[in-house]
Amino acid sequence: MLQTILGSGGGVGIPLARELRYFTEHIRLVGRNPHRVNSGDELFAADITDPLQLDRAIAGSGVVYVTVGFLYSARVWQETWPRFISQVIASCIRHEARLVFLDNVYLYARSAIPFMTEMSQIDPPSKKGKIKQQIREMILSEVGNKKLTALIARSGDFYGPDNRNSLPGILVAERMLKGKKAIILGNPDKVHTYTYTPDAAKALAVLGNAKSAFNQEWHLPTTKEMITNRNWVERFAAELGLKPKSRLIPKWMLGLSGTVVPMMRELHEMVYQHEEDYVVDSSKFENNFGFHPTPPFEGIRQTLKALKSSFYN
């Protein structure tokens, strides 16, 4: 069965391609300039925001994984995500392909952030969260109409060897490697659980190949260790043999720095996720599939190993 990854070059798309080879020999990697991960991968160059190109990319697929990461901008998301998902849904229905949508936890209510499950209240306080809520409703509406077979898999914030654009990668690891202080957002002493990208990829492959997993929502395996924002910095520093030097950027400063670094401006509305404990509970997946998330010490080690390799080469 052909399994297709839309957004195959990203921090989850790459390890997902590696994991899918355990389930199928037929893997299609779709992107503007896709690169093989496995020797037998089919490369399909396409602008996935173009409906005709997207439809051709999905044609013939048994399972379609959406691991796309559009520019981190509320304006871009509003212009791009709903239209794109509408087209993905239409093509999956037309070609009778099952849909696996990689999501995040932005759509949950702020009151749910300290401990999030698949049953947590949906009431997003951010513009980006409202867009995610809209996408969820679009997918589940067609599932409810029995036109589409799909599942939604949510992760916490990412870190991992294939994801340099994660917050730990940008604000902690890269800065430390450059001899700079790590940056902490929100409250340094609040717990923040991260999802390790190879775990997320492995779980997506498992879910996409388990018919019983469809027409449900899942949290991807996320560490259960109650590690604070400050602790993450300390653990990255320890692995590098450095003293854990960091500085806190208050919320008001993000707005100002956003005039120079657009990503900082976009983080302004999401800082609330760092001001409270942030625990993504993935017990449902772990219990159903006997999966144990990678311990953070190992995830940090692998993340830094990959980052140093690209950083110094």
Secondary structure, DSSP 8 states (H G I E B T S, - for coil): --EEEETTTSTTHHHHHHHHTTT-S-EEEEESS---SSTT-EEEE--TTSHHHHHHHHTT-SEEEE-----S-HHHHHHHHHHHHHHHHHHHHHHT-EEEEEE-STTB-GGGTTSB-TTS-B---SHHHHHHHHHHHHHHHHHHTTS--EEEEE--EEESTT-TTSHIIIIIIHHHHTT--EEEES-TTSBB-EEEHHHHHHHHHHHHT-GGGSSSEEE-----S--BHHHHHHHHHHHHT----EEEE-HHHHHHHTTT-HHHHHHGGGTHHHHS-B-B--HHHHHHHT-----HHHHHHHHHHHHHHHH--
